[in-house]
Structures are given as structure tokens and as C-alpha cells.
Amino acid sequence: MRKYTVLIVDDEPHQLLLLRKSLEREACYEVRETSDPRKALLMLREHPADIIISDHHMPEMTGLELLGLARTIAPAAIRIITTGLPDGVAIREAHRQGLIHHYIAKPWDREAFMITLENTLTHLHLQNEKQRLARELSEKIHHIRDLGRESENFAELKKQFMMIANHELRTPASIITASLDLLASRQHGLDTTQLKFITNALGGARRMNELLEKCFTILRYEQAPPSPGLKRIDLAGLLRRTVCETTEAAARRNITLEVDCQAGLNLAGTAEHLLQVFDNLLSNAIKYTPDGGHIRICARETDGQVLIAVRDNGIGIPDGELENIFKDFYQLSDARNHHSSKYEFLGGGAGLGLSLCRSIVKAHLGDIWAESEGQYLGSTFFVRLPLNGTPEKAVRPMLEARRFERYQERQAV
């Protein structure tokens, strides 16, 4: 069993004694204590602590001052403050700034205190596990990139990475998500701060699971594409469902969505995965369209096939990037500006969304491509699929110039 180091700082000897005795009853705590805040900082420099518990009102230095300095020495430590004379404004501000994680009022109840500490350790463990997985994923990405510079077959290397991520990370990610779901469901035993920590961690775990699921879907379609004779799908209903799920996000940014789908269009395939295609294309359009913009989704029968166009008046795509954007892990924007929002303007991603779309569309014997008149002139993503669920042969890709010419002709319809 791992021992957690707890540093207690209090100028009242009996409080030090009570805290130490309470913690020493549990086998997982290794307690250090001092009544001198300056000595506490020296102790931290020599031996960092997992948890720091400090009284607020002390003669030489306040607890908030101490914990503020402690954050620079041991930034990963959980910081808890205790006081019998709370200053609500100061405590709230300290929590907002991240100086403290928890506040315990004196006189404190031992059972309530131990529950708070156990929840704190749970958060610490999940935070460390999340960081470990993030480091592991980052190391694998860098490893794959290094190998790719020395190899002519970079696509195969990327596939190997996705297989590693799928097999090695899905199980721990699922365990973390399930554990966080269980903790979040027991809200009666958590205070507001604890619930916030767990909710944030749960959101991150779910995003990790979504990324791994994308990797898994791409691999599945590339290794064993589905046969043509799948379920019949009403395209209009599928597009309405996609728009319904994104309407609220678009409205927050004052982006209008317009859907124009010819009636009676049917496809053959897996509705869940085709929904992923249109959801990715629509969320992409929202991310790269400024607030107040407009997005139009149009679906028509043409040459015995279905053509779906998702058009925006956003930032556009440079000519040289039109083919690259469908490659695995390719990011049009600077990866250093990455953030996890799905709909925020210029939000980044893992670079798998359009690659996933391509794999799914090609597995359904279709074609997908992008067109743009230039930077800041908007862009259009096209999907061509066999009509009425009878795909006898794959859709033949058209030349880029002819694609745009035909699209302009159809705008008059």
C-alpha cells in the first residue's frame, strides 16, 4: 500500500496532536508536522508532500500566504486550510486562484475530516493516473513520429500507433471513466469542490474514450469494411438528427444552420457511423466559422447517387491543404493552440475526425472531398454515396476542377 505524505502546519500544539493522531490511525498516511510556517517551507523543499494542511490564523504568516508559497515549491500537492475564524471572501478568492483545494472549519469533526481527505486522495490518484496516461500517449506519439521520419511507410506506422492506443489504453481509460461515473453518482457524500474536481476529470476521461473510439472505428473499417447489403437509412432523418444535436452549440455562437434535403433519399449502411460522418463535418464547419456565420447542408440525387454538401462561410482552406486534411492526425491549425472544445472557434483536435469520415465513407463505397475558393472565403465538404441502398460499385472520384464546376451548376437548382 502506498503511503501519502501529509504535512501539518498549525501554531496550536493540541491541534497538531489531534490531526496527527487522527491520521496515524490509518496505515496509508505518513505525517510530518510543524508549528512554524517558515520551517514548513524548508521541509517542503527537502521532501515534497502529497497533502498540505495548514491553519489560517498564525502569527508569523497566514495559512493562505503559506499555501501560496507552497504551491510554487510543490505544485502537485493538495492544499487544505483550516480555521475557526473564516474570512469567506478571502477563502473563496484563494480557491478561485487555485491556492487551496479544500477548506475545513474548526472545530472539525473527525469523520467528516477523514471523508474529505479520502475524497482528496481519490482525486489525487485520478489526477496522477490521467497525467500518466497523457504522458504515455505523448511518448507513443513522439515515438511514432520519430520512426516516421526514418520510414517510407508512415501510414503503416500511424496504423500501428492507433492499434497500440486501442489495445493498451482503452481498458485503463474505461476503468477510470467507470470509477469517476460511480463517484459522481454519489453526490450526497461530496461537497461542491469535490464534485467539481470529479466532474472535470470525468469530462477529460470521456474525451479520451471518444478519441480511442475514433481510432478503433478507423482501424475496423480499414481492416474489415462492412459488406454493401446493410440497413436502409432515411438520409433526411439522419441529417435532421445531426442538426438537432448541434443546434444548441451553433446558437451559442449565433451561427445559423440551414438544411435542404431532397425527400425520399435512402442509403445503405450503418446509421451510427454515417451519423459520425455528418456530425464531424458539421462540428468542423462550426469550429472554423466565425460567430454570426452561416452553414448550409444540402442533399440531392445526381447521376443515380446521393450528393451531400456541407457549406460554410468560414476561414476557408488553402489549396495545398485540401487533400492533407483527410490524413490521420493531420491538423490544419497550429497544434500548440489545441484545446478540447468541440465547437469553439478555431478549436483544435486530435486530427482524426476527417480521417474517420474518409474511412467510413469509403467503406460505404462512397467518396469524400473538400473544396474552397480560398482563405477566408468559406469551404464545402462533399460526400457522394450510392442511392437507395443498392451500391453495385464504388462511387468514382471526380477531378477537383470538375467537382467544383458541377457544384456551381447545382447551386442554381
C-alpha positions as CSV (number, residue, x, y, z in Angstrom):
1,M,0.0,0.0,0.0
2,R,1.3,3.4,-1.0
3,K,1.9,5.9,1.9
4,Y,0.8,9.5,1.3
5,T,2.9,12.2,2.9
6,V,0.9,14.8,4.9
7,L,2.5,18.0,6.2
8,I,0.5,19.6,9.0
9,V,1.2,23.3,9.9
10,D,-0.5,24.8,13.0
11,D,0.7,27.1,15.8
12,E,-1.6,25.4,18.3
13,P,0.1,22.2,19.7
14,H,-3.1,20.5,20.6
15,Q,-4.4,20.9,17.0
16,L,-1.2,19.3,15.7
17,L,-1.7,16.5,18.1
18,L,-5.3,15.9,17.2
19,L,-4.6,15.9,13.5
20,R,-1.6,13.7,13.8
21,K,-3.4,11.1,16.0
22,S,-6.4,11.1,13.6
23,L,-4.2,10.4,10.6
24,E,-1.9,7.9,12.2
25,R,-4.9,5.6,12.8
26,E,-4.8,5.0,9.1
27,A,-1.9,3.0,7.6
28,C,-1.7,5.0,4.4
29,Y,-0.6,8.3,5.9
30,E,2.9,9.4,6.8
31,V,2.6,12.5,8.9
32,R,5.1,15.4,9.3
33,E,4.2,18.4,11.4
34,T,5.5,21.8,12.5
35,S,4.1,25.0,14.2
36,D,6.5,27.2,12.2
37,P,5.3,28.2,8.6
38,R,8.9,29.1,7.5
39,K,10.2,25.7,8.7
40,A,7.3,24.1,6.8
41,L,8.6,25.7,3.5
42,L,12.1,24.3,4.2
43,M,10.6,20.9,4.9
44,L,8.8,21.0,1.6
45,R,11.9,21.9,-0.3
46,E,13.7,18.9,1.2
47,H,10.8,16.4,1.0
48,P,7.7,17.3,-1.1
49,A,4.4,16.4,0.4
50,D,1.3,14.9,-1.2
51,I,-1.1,16.9,1.1
52,I,-0.5,20.1,3.0
53,I,-2.9,21.0,5.8
54,S,-2.4,24.5,7.3
55,D,-4.2,26.6,9.9
56,H,-5.1,30.0,8.5
57,H,-4.5,32.3,11.5
58,M,-0.9,32.1,12.6
59,P,1.3,34.9,14.0
60,E,4.2,34.9,11.5
61,M,2.4,34.0,8.3
62,T,-1.2,33.3,7.4
63,G,-2.2,29.9,6.1
64,L,-3.1,31.4,2.7
65,E,0.3,33.0,2.4
66,L,1.9,29.8,3.3
67,L,-0.1,27.7,0.8
68,G,0.6,30.3,-1.9
69,L,4.3,29.9,-1.4
70,A,3.9,26.1,-1.1
71,R,2.3,25.9,-4.5
72,T,5.5,27.1,-6.1
73,I,7.5,24.5,-4.3
74,A,5.2,21.5,-4.6
75,P,2.6,22.4,-7.3
76,A,1.1,18.9,-7.4
77,A,0.3,18.8,-3.6
78,I,-3.3,19.1,-2.4
79,R,-3.6,22.2,-0.2
80,I,-6.2,22.3,2.6
81,I,-6.7,25.2,5.0
82,T,-8.4,25.0,8.5
83,T,-9.6,27.9,10.5
84,G,-12.1,28.8,13.2
85,L,-12.5,32.4,12.1
86,P,-13.3,32.1,8.4
87,D,-13.0,35.1,6.0
88,G,-15.4,33.9,3.4
89,V,-14.3,36.4,0.7
90,A,-10.6,35.5,1.2
91,I,-11.3,31.8,1.2
92,R,-13.4,32.0,-2.0
93,E,-10.8,34.1,-3.8
94,A,-8.0,31.7,-2.7
95,H,-10.0,28.8,-4.1
96,R,-10.7,30.6,-7.3
97,Q,-7.0,31.3,-7.8
98,G,-6.1,27.7,-7.1
99,L,-4.2,28.4,-3.8
100,I,-6.4,25.9,-1.9
101,H,-8.4,22.9,-2.8
102,H,-10.4,22.4,0.3
103,Y,-11.5,24.4,3.4
104,I,-12.3,22.8,6.8
105,A,-13.9,24.8,9.6
106,K,-12.9,24.4,13.2
107,P,-13.9,22.7,15.4
108,W,-13.7,19.9,12.9
109,D,-15.4,16.6,13.1
110,R,-13.0,13.7,12.7
111,E,-15.3,11.5,10.5
112,A,-16.1,14.4,8.2
113,F,-12.4,15.4,8.0
114,M,-11.4,11.8,7.1
115,I,-14.0,11.6,4.4
116,T,-12.8,14.9,2.9
117,L,-9.2,13.6,3.0
118,E,-10.2,10.3,1.4
119,N,-12.0,12.1,-1.4
120,T,-9.0,14.3,-1.8
121,L,-6.8,11.2,-2.2
122,T,-9.2,9.8,-4.8
123,H,-8.9,13.0,-6.8
124,L,-5.1,12.9,-6.4
125,H,-5.0,9.3,-7.6
126,L,-7.2,10.0,-10.6
127,Q,-5.3,13.2,-11.5
128,N,-2.0,11.3,-11.4
129,E,-3.4,8.4,-13.5
130,K,-4.7,10.9,-16.0
131,Q,-1.3,12.6,-16.2
132,R,0.4,9.2,-16.5
133,L,-1.8,8.2,-19.4
134,A,-1.3,11.6,-21.1
135,R,2.5,11.2,-20.8
136,E,2.3,7.6,-22.1
137,L,0.2,8.8,-25.1
138,S,2.5,11.7,-25.7
139,E,5.6,9.4,-25.6
140,K,4.0,7.0,-28.1
141,I,3.1,9.8,-30.4
142,H,6.7,11.1,-30.3
143,H,8.0,7.6,-30.8
144,I,5.8,7.1,-33.9
145,R,6.8,10.5,-35.3
146,D,10.5,9.7,-34.9
147,L,10.1,6.4,-36.6
148,G,8.1,8.0,-39.4
149,R,10.9,10.4,-40.2
150,E,13.1,7.3,-40.9
151,S,10.5,5.2,-42.7
152,E,8.9,5.4,-46.2
153,N,5.7,3.8,-44.9
154,F,4.5,6.4,-42.4
155,A,0.8,5.4,-42.9
156,E,1.6,1.9,-41.6
157,L,3.4,3.4,-38.6
158,K,0.4,5.5,-37.8
159,K,-1.8,2.5,-38.0
160,Q,0.5,0.7,-35.6
161,F,0.2,3.6,-33.1
162,M,-3.6,3.5,-33.4
163,M,-3.5,-0.2,-32.7
164,I,-1.3,0.4,-29.6
165,A,-3.6,3.1,-28.4
166,N,-6.6,0.9,-28.9
167,H,-5.3,-2.2,-27.2
168,E,-3.2,-0.6,-24.4
169,L,-5.2,2.5,-23.4
170,R,-8.9,1.6,-23.9
171,T,-9.0,-0.7,-20.8
172,P,-7.4,1.7,-18.3
173,A,-9.4,4.6,-19.8
174,S,-12.7,2.6,-19.4
175,I,-11.8,1.8,-15.8
176,I,-11.1,5.5,-15.0
177,T,-14.3,6.6,-16.6
178,A,-16.4,4.0,-14.8
179,S,-14.8,4.9,-11.5
180,L,-15.5,8.6,-12.0
181,D,-19.1,7.8,-13.0
182,L,-19.5,5.9,-9.8
183,L,-18.1,8.8,-7.7
184,A,-20.2,11.4,-9.5
185,S,-23.4,9.3,-8.9
186,R,-22.8,9.6,-5.1
187,Q,-23.3,13.3,-4.9
188,H,-24.7,13.2,-1.3
189,G,-21.2,12.4,0.0
190,L,-19.4,15.2,-1.9
191,D,-19.1,18.9,-1.4
192,T,-19.2,21.4,-4.3
193,T,-15.5,21.5,-4.8
194,Q,-15.1,17.7,-4.8
195,L,-17.9,17.3,-7.2
196,K,-16.3,19.9,-9.5
197,F,-13.0,18.0,-9.5
198,I,-14.7,14.7,-10.3
199,T,-16.9,16.3,-13.0
200,N,-13.9,17.9,-14.7
201,A,-11.9,14.6,-14.5
202,L,-14.9,12.7,-15.9
203,G,-15.2,15.1,-18.8
204,G,-11.5,14.5,-19.7
205,A,-11.8,10.7,-19.4
206,R,-14.8,10.8,-21.7
207,R,-12.9,12.8,-24.3
208,M,-10.1,10.3,-24.1
209,N,-12.6,7.4,-24.7
210,E,-14.0,9.3,-27.7
211,L,-10.6,9.6,-29.2
212,L,-9.8,5.9,-28.7
213,E,-13.2,5.0,-30.1
214,K,-12.3,7.0,-33.3
215,C,-9.0,5.1,-33.6
216,F,-10.9,1.8,-33.2
217,T,-13.5,2.7,-35.8
218,I,-10.9,3.8,-38.3
219,L,-9.0,0.5,-37.8
220,R,-12.1,-1.6,-38.0
221,Y,-13.2,0.0,-41.4
222,E,-9.7,-0.2,-42.9
223,Q,-9.1,-3.8,-41.8
224,A,-12.6,-5.3,-42.4
225,P,-15.0,-2.9,-44.2
226,P,-18.7,-3.8,-43.9
227,S,-20.5,-5.6,-46.8
228,P,-22.8,-3.4,-49.0
229,G,-26.1,-5.0,-48.0
230,L,-26.6,-3.1,-44.8
231,K,-29.7,-1.5,-43.3
232,R,-31.7,1.0,-45.3
233,I,-31.3,4.6,-43.9
234,D,-33.5,7.7,-44.5
235,L,-31.0,10.4,-45.2
236,A,-33.3,13.3,-44.4
237,G,-33.9,11.8,-40.9
238,L,-30.2,11.3,-40.4
239,L,-29.4,14.9,-41.3
240,R,-32.2,16.2,-39.1
241,R,-30.8,14.2,-36.1
242,T,-27.3,15.6,-36.8
243,V,-28.5,19.2,-36.9
244,C,-30.7,18.7,-33.8
245,E,-27.6,17.6,-31.8
246,T,-25.6,20.7,-32.8
247,T,-28.3,23.4,-32.8
248,E,-27.6,24.5,-29.2
249,A,-23.9,24.8,-29.8
250,A,-24.4,26.7,-33.0
251,A,-26.9,29.1,-31.3
252,R,-24.4,29.9,-28.6
253,R,-22.2,31.3,-31.3
254,N,-25.0,32.9,-33.3
255,I,-24.4,30.6,-36.2
256,T,-27.4,29.8,-38.4
257,L,-27.9,26.2,-39.7
258,E,-29.9,25.6,-42.9
259,V,-30.9,22.1,-44.1
260,D,-32.2,21.4,-47.7
261,C,-32.6,17.7,-48.3
262,Q,-34.4,16.2,-51.2
263,A,-37.2,13.9,-50.0
264,G,-37.0,10.1,-50.5
265,L,-33.3,9.7,-50.5
266,N,-32.2,6.4,-48.9
267,L,-28.8,4.9,-48.2
268,A,-27.5,1.5,-47.2
269,G,-25.1,1.4,-44.3
270,T,-24.6,1.7,-40.5
271,A,-26.6,4.7,-39.3
272,E,-24.4,5.2,-36.2
273,H,-21.3,5.6,-38.3
274,L,-22.8,7.7,-41.0
275,L,-24.1,9.9,-38.3
276,Q,-20.5,10.3,-37.1
277,V,-19.5,11.4,-40.6
278,F,-22.1,14.2,-40.7
279,D,-21.6,15.2,-37.1
280,N,-17.9,15.6,-37.7
281,L,-18.4,17.6,-40.8
282,L,-21.0,19.9,-39.1
283,S,-18.9,20.4,-36.0
284,N,-15.9,21.1,-38.2
285,A,-17.9,23.8,-40.1
286,I,-19.0,25.3,-36.8
287,K,-15.4,25.4,-35.4
288,Y,-14.0,27.1,-38.5
289,T,-16.8,29.6,-39.0
290,P,-16.7,32.9,-37.0
291,D,-19.5,33.9,-34.7
292,G,-22.6,35.0,-36.6
293,G,-21.8,32.8,-39.7
294,H,-24.0,30.6,-41.8
295,I,-23.8,26.9,-42.6
296,R,-25.9,25.1,-45.2
297,I,-26.4,21.4,-45.6
298,C,-27.8,20.3,-49.0
299,A,-28.5,16.8,-50.2
300,R,-29.6,15.9,-53.8
301,E,-29.8,12.9,-56.1
302,T,-27.3,13.2,-59.0
303,D,-26.4,10.7,-61.6
304,G,-28.0,7.9,-59.6
305,Q,-26.1,8.7,-56.5
306,V,-26.6,11.0,-53.5
307,L,-24.5,14.1,-53.1
308,I,-24.4,15.8,-49.7
309,A,-22.7,19.2,-49.3
310,V,-21.8,20.9,-46.0
311,R,-21.0,24.5,-46.9
312,D,-19.8,27.3,-44.6
313,N,-18.7,30.9,-44.9
314,G,-15.8,30.4,-42.5
315,I,-12.0,30.8,-42.8
316,G,-11.6,28.5,-45.8
317,I,-8.8,26.0,-46.7
318,P,-5.6,26.8,-48.6
319,D,-5.3,25.0,-51.9
320,G,-2.3,22.9,-50.7
321,E,-4.2,21.5,-47.7
322,L,-7.4,20.2,-49.4
323,E,-6.0,16.6,-49.6
324,N,-3.9,16.7,-46.4
325,I,-6.8,17.4,-44.1
326,F,-8.1,13.8,-44.5
327,K,-4.8,12.3,-43.3
328,D,-4.5,10.6,-39.9
329,F,-3.5,13.0,-37.1
330,Y,-3.3,16.0,-39.6
331,Q,-4.1,19.4,-38.1
332,L,-4.8,22.4,-40.2
333,S,-4.3,24.8,-37.3
334,D,-1.2,25.0,-35.1
335,A,-1.2,22.0,-32.7
336,R,0.2,24.2,-30.0
337,N,-3.2,26.1,-29.9
338,H,-5.1,22.8,-29.3
339,H,-8.0,22.8,-26.9
340,S,-10.7,20.2,-26.4
341,S,-13.8,22.2,-27.2
342,K,-15.8,20.6,-30.0
343,Y,-17.5,23.8,-31.2
344,E,-15.3,26.7,-30.1
345,F,-14.0,28.9,-32.9
346,L,-10.7,27.5,-34.3
347,G,-10.7,24.7,-31.7
348,G,-8.1,22.0,-32.3
349,G,-8.4,18.3,-32.2
350,A,-6.5,15.1,-32.5
351,G,-6.6,15.2,-36.3
352,L,-8.7,12.1,-36.6
353,G,-12.2,13.5,-37.3
354,L,-11.9,13.8,-41.1
355,S,-9.7,10.7,-41.4
356,L,-12.6,8.8,-39.7
357,C,-15.1,10.4,-42.1
358,R,-13.0,9.2,-45.1
359,S,-12.7,5.6,-43.7
360,I,-16.4,5.3,-43.1
361,V,-17.4,6.9,-46.4
362,K,-15.0,4.7,-48.5
363,A,-16.3,1.6,-46.6
364,H,-19.8,2.6,-47.7
365,L,-18.4,2.7,-51.3
366,G,-18.6,6.4,-51.4
367,D,-16.3,9.4,-51.9
368,I,-15.5,12.5,-49.8
369,W,-13.6,15.6,-50.6
370,A,-13.3,19.3,-49.8
371,E,-13.3,22.5,-51.9
372,S,-12.6,26.1,-51.1
373,E,-12.3,29.2,-53.1
374,G,-9.5,30.4,-50.9
375,Q,-8.6,31.5,-47.4
376,Y,-11.5,33.4,-45.6
377,L,-13.9,32.5,-48.5
378,G,-15.5,29.5,-46.8
379,S,-15.3,25.9,-47.6
380,T,-17.6,23.0,-48.7
381,F,-17.3,19.3,-47.8
382,F,-18.9,16.9,-50.2
383,V,-20.0,13.3,-49.6
384,R,-21.1,11.1,-52.5
385,L,-22.8,7.8,-51.7
386,P,-24.8,5.1,-53.6
387,L,-28.5,5.8,-53.8
388,N,-31.3,3.6,-52.4
389,G,-29.2,1.1,-50.7
390,T,-28.0,-0.7,-53.9
391,P,-24.3,0.1,-54.2
392,E,-23.2,-2.1,-57.0
393,K,-19.9,-0.4,-57.4
394,A,-17.9,2.3,-55.6
395,V,-18.5,6.0,-56.4
396,R,-15.8,7.2,-58.8
397,P,-14.0,10.3,-57.6
398,M,-14.1,13.2,-60.0
399,L,-11.3,15.6,-60.8
400,E,-11.1,18.5,-58.4
401,A,-11.7,21.2,-61.1
402,R,-14.7,19.3,-62.5
403,R,-16.1,18.8,-59.0
404,F,-16.3,22.5,-58.2
405,E,-17.7,23.2,-61.7
406,R,-20.5,20.8,-61.2
407,Y,-21.2,22.1,-57.7
408,Q,-21.6,25.6,-59.1
409,E,-24.0,24.3,-61.6
410,R,-26.1,22.6,-58.9
411,Q,-26.4,25.8,-56.9
412,A,-28.9,27.1,-59.4
413,V,-31.3,24.2,-58.7
